Amino acid sequence: MVISILEQYISNQYLRAFVIVLLFFVISEIIYWIFKHIFLKLSKKTKTNLDNQIVEAVTKPSSLFFIFLGLRLSITQLVFSENITKIIYGINNTVLILIVGVIASRILTILLNEWSNININGKVPKIDKNLSKFFKKIAYISVYILIFIYILGSVWGVQIGPLLASLGVIGIAVALALQNTLGNVFGGVSLLIDKNLSEGDMVELEDGKVGTVLDIGFRSTKIKTFDNEILVVPNSMLSNSILKNYAKPNLSERVVVPFSVAYGSNIEKVKKLVMMEIKKIKSYIPEPEPFVRFTEMGDSSLNFKVYFWVEDYIEKWIALDEANTKIYNALNKAKISIPFPQRDVHIKKR
């Protein structure tokens, strides 16, 4: 209707095209203002933050959509050759569809974020953070693949059926060439689904290296060691190896401290004395109950081990240092000898 009115009063095609572009630019600014000053204010009054995020995410793309829609309508007022018109329409329609795709992907990302943060009666989020992150990547890629296929078929007239068939054959060849990469991808999926690893967990690999999980990606997992080194480990290797995760099944960790005393020491006194010192450790927890075991009568000493638990595995090494210090000082103060290896040498005269 607006275009027909412009055609009645403006005879110059270029001027009409300019007026249409200018008109839709003004409309886009009005829409931007409405989103920013009306919809956003209304959404902030609600209890949930979901609508705020959606309004903020779609404001700029929606405004941009109307600018390109104005360009699309202005093109109809200009006369070009058939081929040039087809190319211009194709480019403009491609941009419009991409803008719609951006809006859809942003909304989908926000909804998946909200889904991953669902709490049930104040408990831990039901959806695993890393699994949610993986699903978001898959969803994001899937949206743009569908948009790409739609643009090829609807805008540029590419026959999708034969293309998909060709892609299927190519896909088989690519899958064979990328067996290791695909193995890593599926290894990452299995790690996330089985919940063997999470970001922030401290793990020990089969070669004895210990570090904190920084990121679980499609192909590999990044682990930061205590020496401030980054280990990039293929997911297929992690999923097929024996992995020690200090953060599973919970954060508490058992500490084992071996120590020795000289022959002739009072065993019950040693146990009682060590137990008293263990209970003074800052990170010590009373449950499970700690205990001392007399493990062996060695060549030069009576060997013991004390077992106790700390609340967080991060505190294990600090607690181990503190336990060794306290045990040594307590035994030394009580005049209980801490032996060192020794041998008796007998010399025979000939």
Residue frames relative to the residue before (quaternion, step in Angstrom):
aa qw qx qy qz dx dy dz
M 1.0000 0.0000 0.0000 0.0000 0.00 0.00 0.00
V 0.6636 0.4921 -0.2993 0.4774 3.60 0.90 -0.92
I 0.6568 0.5159 -0.3131 0.4521 3.58 0.96 -0.87
S 0.6493 0.5166 -0.3200 0.4574 3.59 1.00 -0.82
I 0.6258 0.5207 -0.3340 0.4752 3.59 1.08 -0.69
L 0.6480 0.5152 -0.3151 0.4641 3.59 0.98 -0.86
E 0.6411 0.5331 -0.3232 0.4476 3.58 1.03 -0.79
Q 0.6368 0.5353 -0.3243 0.4503 3.59 1.14 -0.63
Y 0.7969 0.3383 -0.1511 0.4772 3.56 0.94 -0.89
I 0.7540 0.2818 -0.1874 0.5629 3.62 1.16 -0.40
S 0.2480 -0.8133 0.5138 0.1137 3.55 -0.48 1.19
N 0.6448 0.5299 -0.3222 0.4469 3.57 1.10 -0.67
Q 0.4311 -0.7402 0.4556 0.2421 3.59 -0.63 1.15
Y 0.6571 0.5143 -0.3200 0.4486 3.59 1.00 -0.76
L 0.6377 0.5184 -0.3202 0.4713 3.55 1.08 -0.76
R 0.6254 0.5271 -0.3359 0.4671 3.59 1.04 -0.79
A 0.6512 0.5166 -0.3124 0.4599 3.57 0.93 -0.93
F 0.6541 0.5112 -0.3128 0.4616 3.58 0.97 -0.84
V 0.6542 0.5142 -0.3124 0.4583 3.59 0.96 -0.89
I 0.6391 0.5232 -0.3271 0.4591 3.60 1.00 -0.81
V 0.6512 0.5073 -0.3136 0.4694 3.58 0.94 -0.91
L 0.6627 0.5088 -0.2975 0.4620 3.56 0.94 -0.93
L 0.6427 0.5353 -0.3135 0.4496 3.57 1.00 -0.88
F 0.7119 0.4395 -0.2663 0.4786 3.58 0.87 -0.93
F 0.5701 0.5568 -0.3889 0.4623 3.57 1.18 -0.42
V 0.6433 0.5056 -0.3116 0.4832 3.58 1.02 -0.83
I 0.6358 0.5238 -0.3250 0.4645 3.59 1.02 -0.84
S 0.6487 0.5190 -0.3193 0.4560 3.59 0.97 -0.84
E 0.6458 0.5084 -0.3163 0.4737 3.59 1.03 -0.76
I 0.6323 0.5229 -0.3251 0.4702 3.57 1.05 -0.78
I 0.6526 0.5083 -0.3079 0.4700 3.57 0.96 -0.90
Y 0.6285 0.5287 -0.3281 0.4667 3.59 1.00 -0.84
W 0.6643 0.5022 -0.3002 0.4652 3.58 0.95 -0.90
I 0.6422 0.5246 -0.3233 0.4559 3.60 0.97 -0.85
F 0.6564 0.5067 -0.3088 0.4659 3.60 0.94 -0.90
K 0.7162 0.4794 -0.2528 0.4397 3.56 0.87 -1.03
H 0.8188 0.3093 -0.1237 0.4675 3.59 0.81 -0.99
I 0.7364 0.3537 -0.2353 0.5265 3.61 1.20 -0.26
F 0.7377 0.4169 -0.2458 0.4706 3.58 0.57 -1.17
L 0.6688 0.5078 -0.3071 0.4478 3.58 0.93 -0.90
K 0.6489 0.5071 -0.3155 0.4714 3.59 0.99 -0.79
L 0.6491 0.5077 -0.3159 0.4703 3.57 1.02 -0.82
S 0.6688 0.5089 -0.3051 0.4480 3.58 0.95 -0.85
K 0.6379 0.5392 -0.3295 0.4401 3.59 1.10 -0.65
K 0.6165 0.5541 -0.3404 0.4440 3.57 1.23 -0.34
T 0.6009 0.5632 -0.3611 0.4374 3.58 1.23 -0.32
K 0.6202 -0.5785 0.3937 0.3545 3.57 -1.25 0.41
T 0.7169 0.4318 -0.2461 0.4889 3.57 1.05 -0.74
N 0.4144 -0.7013 0.5274 0.2413 3.55 -1.23 0.55
L 0.4365 0.7331 -0.4328 0.2909 3.56 1.31 -0.13
D 0.6940 0.4725 -0.2891 0.4598 3.60 0.83 -0.97
N 0.5853 0.5659 -0.3714 0.4465 3.62 1.09 -0.63
Q 0.6798 0.5003 -0.2867 0.4532 3.55 0.87 -1.00
I 0.6580 0.5135 -0.3136 0.4528 3.58 0.95 -0.89
V 0.6517 0.5141 -0.3171 0.4588 3.61 0.92 -0.90
E 0.6759 0.4895 -0.2941 0.4659 3.59 0.90 -0.92
A 0.6695 0.5228 -0.2991 0.4348 3.58 1.02 -0.81
V 0.7677 0.3770 -0.1997 0.4780 3.63 0.97 -0.80
T 0.4505 0.7224 -0.4460 0.2763 3.63 1.20 -0.21
K 0.7431 0.4118 -0.2394 0.4700 3.62 0.60 -1.09
P 0.6625 0.4880 -0.3342 0.4596 3.67 0.85 -0.81
S 0.6326 0.5328 -0.3386 0.4486 3.62 1.01 -0.74
S 0.6450 0.5091 -0.3080 0.4795 3.57 1.01 -0.83
L 0.6634 0.5028 -0.2950 0.4691 3.56 0.98 -0.88
F 0.5879 0.5857 -0.3609 0.4255 3.58 1.09 -0.70
F 0.6948 0.4744 -0.2856 0.4589 3.61 0.87 -0.89
I 0.5884 0.5517 -0.3755 0.4565 3.60 1.11 -0.52
F 0.7104 0.4328 -0.2590 0.4908 3.60 0.88 -0.92
L 0.5791 0.5462 -0.3810 0.4702 3.58 1.17 -0.46
G 0.6260 0.5238 -0.3239 0.4783 3.57 1.08 -0.75
L 0.6356 0.5132 -0.3244 0.4770 3.59 1.01 -0.77
R 0.6310 0.5456 -0.3202 0.4490 3.56 1.05 -0.86
L 0.6999 0.4535 -0.2663 0.4832 3.60 0.93 -0.89
S 0.6300 0.5402 -0.3447 0.4387 3.58 1.08 -0.68
I 0.5918 0.5829 -0.3623 0.4229 3.58 1.13 -0.64
T 0.6142 0.5724 -0.3480 0.4171 3.58 1.09 -0.69
Q 0.6586 0.5088 -0.3078 0.4610 3.60 1.22 -0.41
L 0.6793 0.4754 -0.2850 0.4809 3.57 1.26 -0.23
V 0.3311 -0.7448 0.5521 0.1756 3.54 -1.11 0.70
F 0.0735 0.7691 -0.6287 0.0889 3.54 -0.72 1.17
S 0.6315 -0.4751 0.4138 0.4519 3.53 -1.29 -0.02
E 0.6791 -0.5260 0.3279 0.3933 3.56 -1.20 0.53
N 0.6737 0.5041 -0.3006 0.4492 3.59 0.91 -0.88
I 0.6668 0.4936 -0.3014 0.4700 3.56 0.95 -0.91
T 0.6328 0.5317 -0.3265 0.4586 3.59 1.00 -0.84
K 0.6505 0.5215 -0.3118 0.4558 3.57 0.97 -0.86
I 0.6625 0.5011 -0.3045 0.4661 3.58 0.97 -0.87
I 0.6601 0.5110 -0.3093 0.4555 3.59 0.92 -0.92
Y 0.6519 0.5017 -0.3104 0.4764 3.57 0.96 -0.91
G 0.6496 0.5348 -0.3188 0.4363 3.57 0.96 -0.88
I 0.6626 0.4981 -0.3029 0.4701 3.59 0.92 -0.91
N 0.6808 0.4951 -0.2950 0.4520 3.56 0.90 -0.97
N 0.6681 0.4892 -0.3034 0.4715 3.58 0.93 -0.87
T 0.6034 0.5566 -0.3479 0.4528 3.58 1.09 -0.70
V 0.6641 0.4956 -0.3013 0.4718 3.56 0.93 -0.93
L 0.6436 0.5246 -0.3269 0.4515 3.62 0.94 -0.85
I 0.6713 0.4858 -0.2988 0.4733 3.58 0.93 -0.88
L 0.6328 0.5277 -0.3318 0.4594 3.59 1.02 -0.76
I 0.6278 0.5241 -0.3367 0.4667 3.59 1.03 -0.75
V 0.6370 0.5080 -0.3195 0.4839 3.57 1.00 -0.84
G 0.6424 0.5288 -0.3137 0.4574 3.57 1.05 -0.80
V 0.6265 0.5275 -0.3292 0.4700 3.58 1.03 -0.78
I 0.6439 0.5159 -0.3149 0.4692 3.58 0.96 -0.90
A 0.6726 0.5010 -0.2956 0.4575 3.59 0.91 -0.97
S 0.6776 0.4902 -0.3033 0.4567 3.61 0.90 -0.89
R 0.6386 0.5206 -0.3314 0.4596 3.60 1.03 -0.72
I 0.6543 0.4980 -0.3111 0.4766 3.57 0.96 -0.86
L 0.6492 0.5243 -0.3115 0.4546 3.58 0.98 -0.90
T 0.6424 0.5242 -0.3178 0.4599 3.59 1.00 -0.85
I 0.6548 0.5096 -0.3073 0.4660 3.58 0.96 -0.90
L 0.6638 0.5025 -0.3059 0.4618 3.60 0.94 -0.88
L 0.6562 0.4970 -0.3131 0.4737 3.60 1.02 -0.77
N 0.6082 0.5374 -0.3456 0.4710 3.58 1.09 -0.69
E 0.6644 0.4942 -0.2971 0.4754 3.55 0.96 -0.90
W 0.6310 0.5400 -0.3203 0.4556 3.56 1.03 -0.81
S 0.6879 0.4871 -0.2850 0.4564 3.59 0.96 -0.88
N 0.7118 0.4433 -0.2537 0.4822 3.60 1.20 -0.47
I 0.3460 0.7498 -0.4988 0.2633 3.57 1.26 0.25
N 0.1333 -0.7766 0.6127 0.0614 3.57 -0.92 0.94
I 0.2102 -0.7601 0.6008 0.1305 3.53 -1.07 0.72
N 0.8363 -0.1348 0.0319 0.5305 3.57 -0.48 1.25
G 0.7123 -0.4820 0.2586 0.4399 3.56 0.97 0.89
K 0.4914 0.6645 -0.4366 0.3555 3.60 1.23 0.16
V 0.7311 -0.3850 0.3112 0.4696 3.55 -1.36 -0.02
P 0.6260 -0.5462 0.3829 0.4039 3.63 -1.05 0.65
K 0.5020 -0.6866 0.4471 0.2769 3.52 -0.93 0.96
I 0.7400 0.3798 -0.2113 0.5133 3.57 1.02 -0.82
D 0.4669 -0.6843 0.4876 0.2758 3.56 -0.82 1.03
K 0.5581 -0.6508 0.4114 0.3093 3.55 -0.92 1.00
N 0.7057 0.4649 -0.2704 0.4611 3.59 0.83 -0.97
L 0.6301 0.5195 -0.3291 0.4741 3.56 1.06 -0.75
S 0.6310 0.5258 -0.3198 0.4724 3.57 1.03 -0.80
K 0.6387 0.5307 -0.3167 0.4583 3.57 0.99 -0.86
F 0.6472 0.5147 -0.3108 0.4686 3.57 1.01 -0.84
F 0.6588 0.5090 -0.3087 0.4600 3.59 0.93 -0.91
K 0.6361 0.5342 -0.3301 0.4484 3.58 1.04 -0.76
K 0.6362 0.5170 -0.3272 0.4700 3.57 1.03 -0.76
I 0.6560 0.5108 -0.3053 0.4643 3.57 0.95 -0.92
A 0.6670 0.5057 -0.2970 0.4596 3.58 0.92 -0.96
Y 0.6436 0.5348 -0.3119 0.4501 3.57 0.98 -0.90
I 0.6794 0.4769 -0.2839 0.4800 3.58 0.90 -0.94
S 0.6461 0.5419 -0.3175 0.4337 3.59 0.98 -0.88
V 0.6232 0.5466 -0.3400 0.4441 3.59 0.98 -0.84
Y 0.7291 0.4358 -0.2531 0.4631 3.57 0.81 -0.97
I 0.5844 0.5411 -0.3809 0.4696 3.61 1.15 -0.44
L 0.6563 0.5042 -0.3046 0.4715 3.59 0.97 -0.88
I 0.6383 0.5161 -0.3217 0.4720 3.59 1.02 -0.82
F 0.6423 0.5302 -0.3180 0.4529 3.59 0.97 -0.88
I 0.6632 0.4931 -0.3001 0.4763 3.59 0.93 -0.91
Y 0.6529 0.5174 -0.3134 0.4558 3.60 0.95 -0.87
I 0.6533 0.5120 -0.3138 0.4611 3.60 0.94 -0.86
L 0.6500 0.5198 -0.3218 0.4514 3.58 0.91 -0.87
G 0.7354 0.4389 -0.2386 0.4579 3.57 0.90 -0.97
S 0.7817 0.3777 -0.1929 0.4573 3.58 0.69 -1.08
V 0.7461 0.4017 -0.2279 0.4796 3.59 0.96 -0.78
W 0.8122 0.2701 -0.1244 0.5019 3.58 0.79 -1.00
G 0.4820 -0.7309 0.3968 0.2758 3.57 1.28 0.14
V 0.3522 0.7328 -0.5077 0.2850 3.59 1.13 0.53
Q 0.4322 -0.6879 0.5170 0.2695 3.59 -0.93 0.88
I 0.3170 -0.8031 0.4796 0.1564 3.55 -0.35 1.29
G 0.6062 0.6002 -0.3569 0.3808 3.61 1.01 -0.84
P 0.7171 0.4174 -0.2662 0.4906 3.61 0.64 -1.02
L 0.6148 0.5546 -0.3462 0.4411 3.58 1.09 -0.72
L 0.6687 0.4945 -0.3003 0.4671 3.58 0.95 -0.91
A 0.6234 0.5334 -0.3356 0.4628 3.57 1.08 -0.77
S 0.6564 0.4982 -0.3055 0.4771 3.57 0.99 -0.86
L 0.6487 0.5185 -0.3138 0.4603 3.54 1.01 -0.83
G 0.6063 0.5612 -0.3495 0.4419 3.57 1.14 -0.67
V 0.6596 0.4881 -0.3019 0.4854 3.57 0.97 -0.90
I 0.6523 0.5032 -0.3086 0.4755 3.57 0.97 -0.91
G 0.6276 0.5642 -0.3275 0.4249 3.57 1.06 -0.85
I 0.6321 0.5252 -0.3323 0.4628 3.59 1.03 -0.79
A 0.6599 0.5053 -0.3015 0.4672 3.56 0.96 -0.92
V 0.6602 0.5038 -0.3027 0.4677 3.55 0.98 -0.90
A 0.6367 0.5400 -0.3286 0.4416 3.58 1.00 -0.86
L 0.6514 0.5028 -0.3135 0.4739 3.58 1.04 -0.80
A 0.6845 0.4859 -0.2855 0.4625 3.57 1.02 -0.81
L 0.7645 0.3408 -0.1693 0.5204 3.55 1.14 -0.64
Q 0.1332 0.8328 -0.5263 0.1083 3.58 1.02 0.75
N 0.6754 0.4979 -0.3020 0.4524 3.56 0.90 -0.93
T 0.6549 0.5131 -0.3099 0.4602 3.57 0.97 -0.88
L 0.6705 0.4823 -0.2994 0.4777 3.57 0.92 -0.91
G 0.6050 0.5497 -0.3481 0.4589 3.58 1.11 -0.69
N 0.6476 0.5100 -0.3112 0.4729 3.56 1.06 -0.77
V 0.6348 0.5336 -0.3265 0.4535 3.57 1.02 -0.83
F 0.7037 0.4413 -0.2685 0.4878 3.58 0.84 -0.97
G 0.5818 0.5588 -0.3696 0.4611 3.57 1.18 -0.52
G 0.6453 0.5143 -0.3090 0.4728 3.57 1.03 -0.83
V 0.6312 0.5236 -0.3286 0.4685 3.58 1.03 -0.81
S 0.6701 0.4971 -0.3088 0.4566 3.59 0.89 -0.87
L 0.6187 0.5396 -0.3446 0.4553 3.59 1.05 -0.73
L 0.6936 0.4790 -0.2764 0.4617 3.57 0.96 -0.91
I 0.6726 0.4942 -0.3016 0.4609 3.57 0.94 -0.89
D 0.7024 0.4467 -0.2644 0.4870 3.60 0.96 -0.86
K 0.2958 -0.7889 0.4808 0.2426 3.59 1.33 -0.33
N 0.2309 0.7870 -0.5304 0.2145 3.53 1.01 0.90
L 0.7955 0.1597 -0.0537 0.5820 3.56 1.13 -0.71
S 0.0174 -0.7503 0.6596 0.0411 3.51 -1.30 0.51
E 0.6047 -0.5434 0.4247 0.3982 3.55 -1.20 0.47
G 0.7586 0.3390 -0.2725 0.4852 3.57 -0.90 0.97
D 0.5369 0.6192 -0.4101 0.4002 3.61 1.24 -0.23
M 0.3180 -0.7047 0.5963 0.2161 3.55 -1.19 0.63
V 0.0254 -0.8240 0.5642 -0.0464 3.55 -0.68 1.13
E 0.2356 -0.7305 0.6205 0.1607 3.53 -1.34 0.43
L 0.3258 -0.7620 0.5332 0.1700 3.56 -0.72 1.11
E 0.7048 -0.4723 0.3251 0.4178 3.55 -1.30 0.22
D 0.6862 0.4708 -0.2933 0.4705 3.60 1.10 -0.59
G 0.6240 -0.5892 0.3183 0.4027 3.58 1.31 0.20
K 0.5190 0.6401 -0.4248 0.3748 3.60 1.22 -0.12
V 0.1803 -0.7896 0.5838 0.0564 3.55 -0.96 0.98
G 0.2056 0.7846 -0.5678 0.1406 3.57 -0.99 0.80
T 0.5160 -0.6271 0.4959 0.3075 3.52 -1.39 0.05
V 0.4458 -0.6919 0.5012 0.2672 3.59 -0.91 0.93
L 0.2165 -0.7941 0.5590 0.1000 3.56 -0.69 1.14
D 0.8053 -0.0966 0.1249 0.5715 3.58 0.86 -0.95
I 0.1979 -0.7400 0.6319 0.1181 3.54 -1.10 0.83
G 0.0906 -0.8373 0.5391 0.0060 3.56 -0.24 1.28
F 0.7315 -0.3903 0.3083 0.4663 3.55 -1.34 -0.17
R 0.8017 0.3118 -0.1337 0.4922 3.57 0.84 -1.01
S 0.8283 0.0457 0.0377 0.5572 3.56 0.91 -0.87
T 0.3435 -0.6991 0.5885 0.2169 3.51 -1.39 0.22
K 0.2728 -0.7645 0.5656 0.1457 3.57 -0.92 0.95
I 0.0583 -0.7921 0.6072 -0.0207 3.54 -0.84 1.09
K 0.2299 -0.7721 0.5809 0.1167 3.57 -0.85 1.01
T 0.2964 -0.7774 0.5337 0.1515 3.58 -0.67 1.16
F 0.6675 -0.4901 0.3771 0.4147 3.57 -1.34 0.13
D 0.6526 0.4955 -0.3112 0.4813 3.59 1.24 -0.38
N 0.5000 -0.6786 0.3983 0.3617 3.59 1.33 0.31
E 0.4466 0.6404 -0.4792 0.4011 3.55 1.04 0.87
I 0.3177 -0.7311 0.5718 0.1941 3.57 -1.14 0.66
L 0.1562 -0.7671 0.6177 0.0750 3.55 -0.74 1.10
V 0.1516 -0.7618 0.6246 0.0809 3.58 -0.82 1.02
V 0.0373 -0.8359 0.5456 -0.0477 3.56 -0.20 1.33
P 0.4558 -0.6780 0.4976 0.2916 3.66 -0.74 0.97
N 0.5378 -0.6605 0.4233 0.3087 3.57 -0.92 0.93
S 0.6139 0.5553 -0.3585 0.4315 3.59 1.05 -0.70
M 0.6351 0.5234 -0.3234 0.4669 3.58 1.08 -0.74
L 0.6623 0.5061 -0.3055 0.4604 3.58 0.96 -0.87
S 0.6970 0.4884 -0.2839 0.4416 3.57 0.90 -0.92
N 0.7390 0.3912 -0.2214 0.5018 3.61 1.20 -0.47
S 0.6568 0.4978 -0.3182 0.4686 3.60 1.22 0.17
I 0.5358 -0.5803 0.4948 0.3625 3.53 -1.33 0.29
L 0.0466 -0.8222 0.5648 -0.0536 3.55 -0.56 1.20
K 0.2287 -0.7576 0.5949 0.1409 3.57 -0.89 0.94
N 0.0806 -0.7944 0.6020 0.0085 3.56 -0.64 1.17
Y 0.3258 -0.7861 0.4965 0.1714 3.57 -0.38 1.26
A 0.6727 0.5199 -0.2929 0.4376 3.60 1.16 -0.53
K 0.6836 0.4359 -0.2828 0.5126 3.62 1.27 -0.11
P 0.5709 -0.1807 -0.8009 -0.0012 1.63 -2.04 1.44
N 0.7740 0.0936 -0.0986 0.6184 3.59 1.30 -0.22
L 0.7006 -0.5162 0.3115 0.3816 3.58 -1.27 0.13
S 0.5638 0.6139 -0.4020 0.3790 3.63 1.14 -0.42
E 0.1059 -0.8052 0.5834 0.0068 3.56 -1.12 0.74
R 0.3640 -0.7185 0.5456 0.2314 3.58 -1.06 0.73
V 0.1973 -0.7624 0.6093 0.0928 3.55 -1.05 0.90
V 0.1186 -0.7837 0.6083 0.0412 3.55 -0.89 0.98
V 0.0514 -0.8060 0.5894 -0.0163 3.58 -0.72 1.12
P 0.1855 -0.7786 0.5883 0.1154 3.64 -0.52 1.11
F 0.0930 0.7762 -0.6215 0.0503 3.59 -1.11 0.66
S 0.2456 -0.7749 0.5707 0.1164 3.57 -1.25 0.41
V 0.1172 -0.7540 0.6395 0.0938 3.55 -1.29 0.50
A 0.6217 -0.5742 0.3878 0.3653 3.54 -1.27 0.40
Y 0.5983 -0.5235 0.4574 0.3984 3.55 -1.28 0.41
G 0.7259 0.3869 -0.3193 0.4706 3.54 -1.04 0.84
S 0.5232 0.6294 -0.4182 0.3941 3.62 1.26 -0.16
N 0.4985 -0.6328 0.5051 0.3096 3.58 -1.22 0.59
I 0.3816 -0.7731 0.4606 0.2112 3.57 -0.33 1.28
E 0.6738 0.4933 -0.3047 0.4580 3.60 0.86 -0.91
K 0.6348 0.5253 -0.3266 0.4631 3.57 1.03 -0.76
V 0.6303 0.5329 -0.3245 0.4621 3.57 1.02 -0.85
K 0.6647 0.5099 -0.3055 0.4526 3.60 0.88 -0.94
K 0.6743 0.5062 -0.2879 0.4541 3.55 0.87 -0.98
L 0.6643 0.5168 -0.2954 0.4520 3.55 0.95 -0.94
V 0.6742 0.4963 -0.2888 0.4645 3.59 0.92 -0.93
M 0.6379 0.5316 -0.3271 0.4511 3.60 0.98 -0.82
M 0.6273 0.5369 -0.3306 0.4571 3.58 1.02 -0.77
E 0.6843 0.4838 -0.2855 0.4649 3.58 0.99 -0.85
I 0.6210 0.5552 -0.3421 0.4348 3.58 1.02 -0.77
K 0.6792 0.5066 -0.2905 0.4446 3.58 0.95 -0.83
K 0.6197 0.5356 -0.3446 0.4586 3.59 1.28 -0.12
I 0.4911 0.6678 -0.4309 0.3566 3.59 1.27 -0.20
K 0.5672 -0.6618 0.3777 0.3125 3.60 -0.85 1.02
S 0.7775 0.3588 -0.1850 0.4823 3.59 0.81 -0.98
Y 0.3916 0.7377 -0.4622 0.2980 3.60 1.31 0.09
I 0.1002 -0.7653 0.6315 0.0736 3.58 -1.10 0.77
P 0.5088 -0.7017 0.4128 0.2798 3.63 -0.90 0.88
E 0.7630 0.2707 -0.1651 0.5633 3.59 1.20 -0.44
P 0.4517 -0.2294 -0.8379 0.2028 1.61 -1.51 2.02
E 0.6049 -0.6107 0.3839 0.3373 3.56 -1.12 0.73
P 0.4290 -0.7054 0.5000 0.2616 3.61 -0.89 0.90
F 0.0034 -0.7987 0.6016 0.0130 3.60 -1.21 0.37
V 0.3109 -0.7212 0.5921 0.1808 3.54 -1.33 0.45
R 0.1222 -0.7932 0.5943 0.0525 3.58 -0.93 0.89
F 0.3131 -0.6896 0.6225 0.1973 3.52 -1.08 0.87
T 0.1539 -0.8792 0.4489 0.0416 3.55 -0.07 1.31
E 0.8371 -0.0329 0.0990 0.5371 3.60 0.96 -0.76
M 0.2788 -0.6822 0.6396 0.2184 3.53 -1.26 0.55
G 0.1757 -0.8442 0.5029 0.0600 3.53 -0.06 1.34
D 0.7429 -0.3954 0.2935 0.4535 3.55 -1.34 -0.07
S 0.8276 0.1505 -0.0420 0.5391 3.56 0.95 -0.89
S 0.8024 0.2338 -0.0921 0.5413 3.61 1.22 -0.09
L 0.4153 -0.6168 0.5909 0.3131 3.49 -1.41 0.19
N 0.2039 -0.8304 0.5139 0.0685 3.57 -0.53 1.20
F 0.0881 -0.7924 0.6036 -0.0054 3.55 -0.97 0.98
K 0.1037 -0.7354 0.6560 0.1342 3.53 -1.42 0.17
V 0.1698 -0.7592 0.6192 0.1067 3.53 -1.04 0.83
Y 0.1633 -0.7868 0.5933 0.0474 3.55 -0.96 0.99
F 0.1879 0.7611 -0.6090 0.1208 3.58 -0.90 0.95
W 0.4072 -0.7263 0.5156 0.2022 3.54 -1.29 0.41
V 0.1897 -0.7410 0.6304 0.1321 3.52 -1.25 0.61
E 0.6251 -0.5985 0.3648 0.3433 3.56 -1.17 0.64
D 0.8016 0.1265 -0.0340 0.5834 3.58 1.02 -0.81
Y 0.5158 -0.6732 0.4319 0.3069 3.58 -0.86 0.98
I 0.5391 0.6162 -0.4039 0.4081 3.61 1.18 -0.43
E 0.7023 0.4805 -0.2548 0.4593 3.58 1.11 -0.72
K 0.4109 0.7549 -0.4484 0.2453 3.58 1.27 -0.14
W 0.7225 0.4491 -0.2665 0.4531 3.59 0.76 -1.02
I 0.6107 0.5214 -0.3479 0.4838 3.60 1.11 -0.60
A 0.6590 0.5056 -0.2967 0.4712 3.57 1.01 -0.90
L 0.6228 0.5416 -0.3384 0.4520 3.60 1.06 -0.74
D 0.6532 0.5021 -0.3044 0.4781 3.58 0.97 -0.87
E 0.6690 0.5048 -0.2949 0.4590 3.56 0.94 -0.94
A 0.6491 0.5229 -0.3149 0.4540 3.59 1.01 -0.83
N 0.6534 0.5101 -0.3157 0.4617 3.60 0.90 -0.88
T 0.6556 0.5213 -0.3056 0.4528 3.55 0.97 -0.89
K 0.6954 0.4799 -0.2774 0.4574 3.57 0.85 -0.99
I 0.6489 0.5162 -0.3251 0.4548 3.61 0.96 -0.84
Y 0.6608 0.5053 -0.3177 0.4550 3.58 0.88 -0.91
N 0.6849 0.4879 -0.2954 0.4533 3.59 0.81 -0.98
A 0.6597 0.5152 -0.3117 0.4496 3.61 0.98 -0.86
L 0.6711 0.4858 -0.2998 0.4731 3.60 0.92 -0.88
N 0.6457 0.5282 -0.3117 0.4549 3.54 1.00 -0.84
K 0.6646 0.5074 -0.2921 0.4642 3.55 1.02 -0.91
A 0.7058 0.4520 -0.2524 0.4835 3.59 1.07 -0.76
K 0.4667 -0.7055 0.4209 0.3275 3.59 1.31 0.18
I 0.4223 0.6613 -0.4950 0.3733 3.57 1.11 0.71
S 0.3824 -0.7694 0.4663 0.2106 3.57 -0.49 1.17
I 0.2220 -0.7224 0.6407 0.1356 3.50 -1.16 0.79
P 0.2728 -0.8338 0.4570 0.1468 3.61 -0.17 1.25
F 0.2110 -0.7088 0.6472 0.1848 3.50 -1.38 0.13
P 0.6505 -0.5352 0.3466 0.4126 3.63 -1.10 0.54
Q 0.0787 0.7938 -0.5981 0.0770 3.56 -0.94 0.90
R 0.1766 -0.7730 0.6019 0.0945 3.55 -1.23 0.51
D 0.3277 -0.7043 0.5904 0.2190 3.53 -1.16 0.67
V 0.1545 -0.7909 0.5894 0.0562 3.55 -0.80 1.07
H 0.1331 -0.7910 0.5958 0.0417 3.63 -0.72 1.10
I 0.1750 -0.7920 0.5814 0.0647 3.57 -0.77 1.10
K 0.1948 -0.7858 0.5800 0.0909 3.58 -0.74 1.02
K 0.3348 -0.7369 0.5550 0.1919 3.54 -0.96 0.93
R 0.2123 -0.7803 0.5769 0.1152 3.55 -0.97 0.84
